[in-house]
Amino acid sequence: MVFIFVWLTIVYCPIATWTWGPNGWGGGLGALDFAGGSPVHISSGTASLAIAFYLGKRRGYGTERLAYKPHNTTYVVLGTVFLWFGWFGFNGGSALGANLRAAMACVVTNLAASVGGITWMLWDYRLERKWSVIGFCSGAIAGLVGITPAAGFVGAPAAVAIGFVAGTGCNFATKLKFLFGIDETLDVFASHGVGGMIGSIMTALLAQASVAGFDGTEIDGGWPDHHYIQLGYQLAEIVATTAWSFTITSLICWVMHFIPGLRLRASEESEIVGIDDAYLGEFAYDYVGIDPELRLHRIGSGPTMTSGDVIDGPAMMHEKRHGSAASPEMAPSDSEVTDAPGGGRHDQ
């Protein structure tokens, strides 16, 4: 809570002010940002990079125990649906009116997300030969991020291009964490930081004064209008936002590090116990005691009885398998049936 308050005050607010404020140097220079490519996405993505450097790597990083696997695919899809729906308000609402420009912003938002999702999924297919729904969701978010600064300045063909470039660029940017040597689990910098940068650059390359004029706004446009200096304005905004967010976020983290009770890094003991148990005293799934890989090592690789088998009884199971009644000798003694990790019982 303290971090968010401080970060919003001295990182986000200055960037938003120089981008959209009436006296902001970014807007005064001529940089275009319709709905928050720099204040929202580049700033937060770069802040995530700074925090990852500060926190360091989790205990066991690089081992199979910390493989990058989605926790719950259903939740990923549900979250993407919420984001995608909300983005229509995020981008369309930035027109500040129910007008043609707002409608176009919603159209290009949907197009960029769709193309971004398909693009990321195809790039992942080349590696796994699987149609990944996680890949599609990741690409959709990348497309949404990429179209954010351009939504009120581009038409449908440009949105397709932005979705493709953002989906491609963010997909390959997920490898940057290995180059930097950081433990950045959710690829926030790759999706939001790099995606916001791509969107800002593509705004310079594809912005049209005619699209901005749907609600009477006058701009010089981008490269389609032969306004080539626009790329320089966008790059200045990108560099300033990245530098400010990374530097100030790092300072906030290290200042809080030396203030009792405000350190963001969990202790190694808390990592071992589990963050939920250490800080909240609760679990997300209270009845999951052990993972399947460890169960194999503890119980052995031979056939085992499940809790359902115990309910049916050994004799019933033998009858099911062999079509005849089982003899009393088939039933194991109490000493041969033990509680197994996770709540079931298994015969020895």
C-alpha positions as CSV (number, residue, x, y, z in Angstrom):
1,M,0.0,0.0,0.0
2,V,2.8,2.4,0.8
3,F,4.7,1.5,-2.3
4,I,1.6,2.0,-4.6
5,F,0.9,5.4,-3.0
6,V,4.4,6.6,-3.4
7,W,4.8,5.1,-6.9
8,L,1.6,6.7,-8.2
9,T,2.6,10.1,-6.7
10,I,6.1,10.4,-8.0
11,V,6.3,8.1,-11.0
12,Y,2.9,7.8,-12.7
13,C,1.6,11.4,-12.0
14,P,4.6,13.2,-13.5
15,I,4.5,11.0,-16.6
16,A,0.8,11.5,-17.0
17,T,1.2,15.2,-16.6
18,W,3.9,15.7,-19.1
19,T,2.0,13.5,-21.6
20,W,-1.5,14.9,-21.3
21,G,-1.3,18.1,-19.2
22,P,-1.9,21.4,-20.9
23,N,1.6,22.5,-20.0
24,G,3.3,19.1,-20.4
25,W,6.5,19.0,-22.4
26,G,5.6,15.7,-24.1
27,G,2.3,16.9,-25.4
28,G,3.7,20.4,-26.1
29,L,6.5,18.8,-28.2
30,G,4.0,16.9,-30.2
31,A,4.2,13.3,-28.9
32,L,1.0,11.4,-29.5
33,D,-0.5,9.1,-26.9
34,F,-4.2,8.5,-27.1
35,A,-4.9,6.3,-24.0
36,G,-1.7,5.6,-22.1
37,G,1.1,3.9,-23.9
38,S,3.7,5.8,-21.9
39,P,2.0,6.8,-18.6
40,V,0.3,3.4,-18.2
41,H,2.2,0.7,-20.0
42,I,5.8,1.8,-20.5
43,S,5.9,3.2,-16.9
44,S,4.5,0.0,-15.3
45,G,6.5,-2.4,-17.5
46,T,9.7,-0.6,-16.7
47,A,8.8,-0.4,-13.0
48,S,8.3,-4.2,-13.1
49,L,11.8,-4.6,-14.5
50,A,13.3,-2.4,-11.8
51,I,11.5,-4.3,-9.1
52,A,12.7,-7.6,-10.5
53,F,16.3,-6.4,-10.3
54,Y,15.7,-5.3,-6.7
55,L,14.0,-8.5,-5.5
56,G,16.5,-10.8,-7.1
57,K,15.7,-14.5,-7.8
58,R,13.4,-16.7,-5.9
59,R,14.8,-19.7,-4.0
60,G,15.2,-22.5,-6.4
61,Y,15.1,-20.3,-9.5
62,G,16.2,-22.2,-12.6
63,T,15.2,-25.6,-11.3
64,E,12.2,-27.7,-12.4
65,R,10.4,-26.7,-9.1
66,L,10.1,-23.2,-10.5
67,A,9.2,-24.0,-14.1
68,Y,7.2,-21.3,-15.8
69,K,3.8,-23.0,-15.9
70,P,0.5,-21.2,-15.8
71,H,-1.2,-21.8,-12.4
72,N,-4.8,-22.0,-13.8
73,T,-5.5,-21.8,-17.5
74,T,-9.2,-21.1,-16.9
75,Y,-8.4,-18.1,-14.8
76,V,-6.0,-16.8,-17.5
77,V,-8.8,-16.9,-20.1
78,L,-11.3,-15.3,-17.7
79,G,-8.8,-12.5,-16.8
80,T,-8.1,-11.9,-20.5
81,V,-11.9,-11.6,-21.2
82,F,-12.2,-9.1,-18.4
83,L,-9.3,-7.1,-19.7
84,W,-10.4,-7.2,-23.3
85,F,-13.9,-6.0,-22.4
86,G,-12.5,-3.3,-20.1
87,W,-10.1,-2.1,-22.8
88,F,-13.0,-0.8,-24.9
89,G,-13.8,1.6,-22.1
90,F,-10.1,2.3,-21.6
91,N,-9.4,3.2,-25.3
92,G,-12.9,4.2,-26.5
93,G,-13.5,6.3,-23.4
94,S,-10.3,8.3,-24.1
95,A,-12.2,10.1,-26.8
96,L,-14.1,11.7,-24.0
97,G,-17.4,11.5,-25.9
98,A,-19.8,9.2,-27.8
99,N,-18.5,10.0,-31.2
100,L,-17.1,8.5,-34.4
101,R,-13.5,8.7,-33.0
102,A,-14.5,6.7,-30.0
103,A,-16.2,4.1,-32.2
104,M,-13.1,3.8,-34.3
105,A,-11.0,3.4,-31.2
106,C,-13.1,0.4,-30.2
107,V,-12.9,-1.1,-33.6
108,V,-9.1,-0.9,-33.8
109,T,-8.8,-2.1,-30.2
110,N,-10.6,-5.3,-31.0
111,L,-8.7,-5.8,-34.3
112,A,-5.3,-5.4,-32.7
113,A,-6.1,-7.7,-29.8
114,S,-7.4,-10.4,-32.2
115,V,-4.4,-10.2,-34.5
116,G,-2.0,-10.1,-31.6
117,G,-3.5,-13.2,-30.1
118,I,-3.3,-15.2,-33.3
119,T,0.2,-14.0,-34.0
120,W,1.6,-15.0,-30.6
121,M,-0.2,-18.4,-30.9
122,L,1.4,-19.0,-34.3
123,W,4.9,-18.1,-33.0
124,D,4.4,-20.6,-30.1
125,Y,3.1,-23.2,-32.5
126,R,6.4,-23.3,-34.3
127,L,8.1,-24.5,-31.1
128,E,5.5,-26.9,-29.5
129,R,3.2,-27.8,-32.4
130,K,0.3,-27.0,-30.1
131,W,-2.4,-24.3,-30.3
132,S,-1.8,-22.6,-27.0
133,V,-4.7,-20.7,-25.4
134,I,-2.2,-19.2,-23.0
135,G,-0.3,-18.0,-26.1
136,F,-3.4,-16.5,-27.6
137,C,-4.3,-14.7,-24.4
138,S,-0.7,-13.3,-24.0
139,G,-0.8,-12.1,-27.6
140,A,-4.2,-10.5,-27.1
141,I,-2.8,-8.5,-24.2
142,A,0.2,-7.5,-26.3
143,G,-2.1,-6.3,-29.1
144,L,-4.2,-4.3,-26.6
145,V,-1.1,-2.7,-25.2
146,G,0.3,-1.9,-28.6
147,I,-2.9,-0.2,-29.8
148,T,-3.4,1.9,-26.7
149,P,-1.3,4.9,-27.7
150,A,-2.5,4.7,-31.3
151,A,-6.2,3.9,-30.8
152,G,-7.5,7.4,-31.7
153,F,-5.1,8.1,-34.5
154,V,-5.2,5.0,-36.8
155,G,-7.6,3.0,-38.9
156,A,-8.4,-0.7,-39.3
157,P,-5.5,-1.6,-41.6
158,A,-3.0,0.0,-39.2
159,A,-4.5,-1.9,-36.3
160,V,-3.8,-5.2,-38.0
161,A,-0.2,-4.2,-38.5
162,I,0.1,-3.0,-34.8
163,G,-1.4,-6.3,-33.6
164,F,1.1,-8.3,-35.6
165,V,4.2,-6.3,-34.7
166,A,3.2,-6.2,-31.0
167,G,2.4,-9.9,-30.8
168,T,5.7,-10.7,-32.5
169,G,7.8,-8.2,-30.5
170,C,6.4,-9.1,-27.1
171,N,6.7,-12.8,-27.8
172,F,10.4,-12.5,-28.4
173,A,10.9,-10.0,-25.6
174,T,9.9,-12.7,-23.1
175,K,13.5,-14.0,-23.6
176,L,15.0,-10.7,-22.3
177,K,14.6,-11.9,-18.7
178,F,17.3,-14.6,-19.4
179,L,19.5,-12.0,-21.0
180,F,19.2,-9.7,-18.0
181,G,19.5,-12.6,-15.6
182,I,16.3,-11.7,-13.7
183,D,13.4,-13.6,-12.3
184,E,10.4,-11.8,-13.9
185,T,7.7,-14.4,-13.7
186,L,4.8,-12.7,-15.5
187,D,6.8,-11.0,-18.2
188,V,5.3,-7.7,-17.4
189,F,8.2,-5.8,-19.0
190,A,7.9,-7.9,-22.2
191,S,4.2,-7.4,-22.5
192,H,3.6,-3.9,-21.2
193,G,7.0,-2.2,-21.4
194,V,8.1,-3.5,-24.8
195,G,4.4,-3.5,-26.0
196,G,4.0,0.1,-25.0
197,M,7.2,1.1,-26.8
198,I,6.2,-0.8,-29.9
199,G,2.8,0.9,-29.8
200,S,4.3,4.4,-29.4
201,I,6.7,3.9,-32.4
202,M,3.9,2.4,-34.5
203,T,1.8,5.5,-33.7
204,A,4.4,7.7,-35.4
205,L,4.6,5.4,-38.4
206,L,0.8,5.0,-38.9
207,A,-1.1,7.9,-37.3
208,Q,-3.4,9.8,-39.6
209,A,-4.7,13.3,-39.1
210,S,-7.9,12.3,-40.8
211,V,-8.7,9.7,-38.1
212,A,-8.0,12.1,-35.3
213,G,-10.3,14.6,-37.0
214,F,-13.3,12.3,-36.5
215,D,-14.1,14.4,-33.4
216,G,-12.6,17.6,-34.6
217,T,-9.1,17.1,-33.2
218,E,-6.3,18.6,-35.3
219,I,-2.9,16.9,-35.4
220,D,0.0,16.9,-37.9
221,G,-0.3,13.1,-38.2
222,G,2.5,10.6,-38.7
223,W,4.4,9.2,-41.6
224,P,1.2,8.7,-43.8
225,D,0.8,12.5,-43.6
226,H,4.6,12.9,-44.4
227,H,5.2,14.2,-40.9
228,Y,8.4,12.2,-40.3
229,I,9.6,14.1,-37.3
230,Q,6.8,12.5,-35.3
231,L,9.0,9.4,-34.8
232,G,11.5,11.6,-33.0
233,Y,8.8,12.9,-30.7
234,Q,7.7,9.4,-29.9
235,L,11.2,8.2,-29.2
236,A,11.8,11.2,-26.8
237,E,8.7,10.2,-24.9
238,I,9.7,6.6,-24.7
239,V,13.2,7.3,-23.5
240,A,12.1,9.9,-20.9
241,T,9.3,7.6,-19.5
242,T,11.6,4.5,-19.3
243,A,14.4,6.4,-17.6
244,W,12.2,8.1,-15.1
245,S,10.2,5.0,-14.2
246,F,13.2,2.7,-13.9
247,T,15.3,5.2,-11.8
248,I,12.6,6.4,-9.4
249,T,11.1,2.9,-8.9
250,S,14.5,1.6,-8.0
251,L,15.0,4.4,-5.5
252,I,11.6,3.8,-3.9
253,C,12.4,0.1,-3.5
254,W,15.8,0.7,-1.9
255,V,14.6,3.4,0.4
256,M,11.8,1.2,1.6
257,H,14.3,-1.6,2.0
258,F,15.9,0.2,4.9
259,I,12.7,1.2,6.6
260,P,11.5,-1.3,9.2
261,G,8.3,-3.0,8.1
262,L,8.4,-1.7,4.5
263,R,10.8,-4.1,2.9
264,L,9.2,-5.7,-0.2
265,R,11.5,-8.8,-0.4
266,A,10.2,-11.9,1.4
267,S,12.6,-13.8,3.6
268,E,13.9,-17.2,2.6
269,E,12.0,-18.8,5.4
270,S,8.8,-17.4,4.1
271,E,9.5,-18.7,0.6
272,I,10.1,-22.2,2.0
273,V,6.9,-22.2,4.1
274,G,5.0,-20.5,1.3
275,I,4.0,-16.8,1.0
276,D,0.3,-17.5,1.6
277,D,0.9,-19.4,4.8
278,A,3.7,-17.1,6.0
279,Y,1.8,-13.8,5.6
280,L,-1.8,-14.7,5.4
281,G,-2.1,-18.0,7.3
282,E,-4.3,-19.4,4.5
283,F,-4.0,-21.4,1.3
284,A,-5.6,-20.9,-2.0
285,Y,-6.3,-24.7,-2.1
286,D,-6.3,-26.0,1.4
287,Y,-6.8,-29.7,0.5
288,V,-3.9,-30.0,-1.9
289,G,-1.1,-31.4,0.3
290,I,1.6,-32.5,-2.2
291,D,2.2,-32.4,-5.9
292,P,1.9,-35.5,-8.1
293,E,5.7,-35.7,-8.8
294,L,6.5,-36.1,-5.1
295,R,3.7,-38.6,-4.7
296,L,5.4,-40.8,-7.2
297,H,8.7,-40.7,-5.3
298,R,7.1,-41.5,-1.9
299,I,4.7,-44.2,-2.9
300,G,6.6,-45.9,-5.7
301,S,5.9,-46.5,-9.3
302,G,3.8,-49.6,-8.8
303,P,0.0,-49.7,-9.2
304,T,-1.8,-48.2,-6.2
305,M,-5.3,-48.0,-4.8
306,T,-7.2,-44.8,-4.9
307,S,-9.6,-43.5,-2.2
308,G,-12.4,-44.8,-4.4
309,D,-10.9,-48.3,-4.4
310,V,-10.7,-48.2,-0.6
311,I,-14.4,-47.4,-0.5
312,D,-15.4,-50.2,-2.8
313,G,-13.2,-52.6,-0.9
314,P,-10.4,-54.9,-2.3
315,A,-12.8,-57.8,-2.9
316,M,-15.1,-55.6,-5.1
317,M,-12.1,-54.3,-7.0
318,H,-10.9,-57.8,-7.7
319,E,-14.4,-58.8,-8.9
320,K,-14.4,-55.8,-11.2
321,R,-11.1,-56.7,-12.7
322,H,-11.4,-60.4,-13.0
323,G,-15.2,-61.0,-13.2
324,S,-15.4,-63.3,-10.1
325,A,-15.7,-62.9,-6.4
326,A,-12.4,-62.3,-4.6
327,S,-11.2,-64.7,-1.9
328,P,-10.9,-63.4,1.7
329,E,-7.1,-63.8,1.3
330,M,-7.1,-60.9,-1.1
331,A,-8.0,-58.3,1.5
332,P,-4.9,-56.6,3.0
333,S,-4.5,-56.3,6.7
334,D,-4.7,-53.0,8.5
335,S,-0.9,-52.8,8.6
336,E,-0.8,-53.0,4.8
337,V,-3.1,-50.0,4.3
338,T,-1.7,-46.6,5.1
339,D,-2.7,-43.0,4.7
340,A,-1.2,-41.5,1.6
341,P,-0.1,-37.9,1.1
342,G,-3.0,-35.7,-0.1
343,G,-5.7,-37.5,1.8
344,G,-6.1,-40.8,-0.1
345,R,-5.1,-44.3,1.1
346,H,-2.9,-46.7,-0.7
347,D,-2.1,-50.4,-0.2
348,Q,1.6,-51.4,0.3
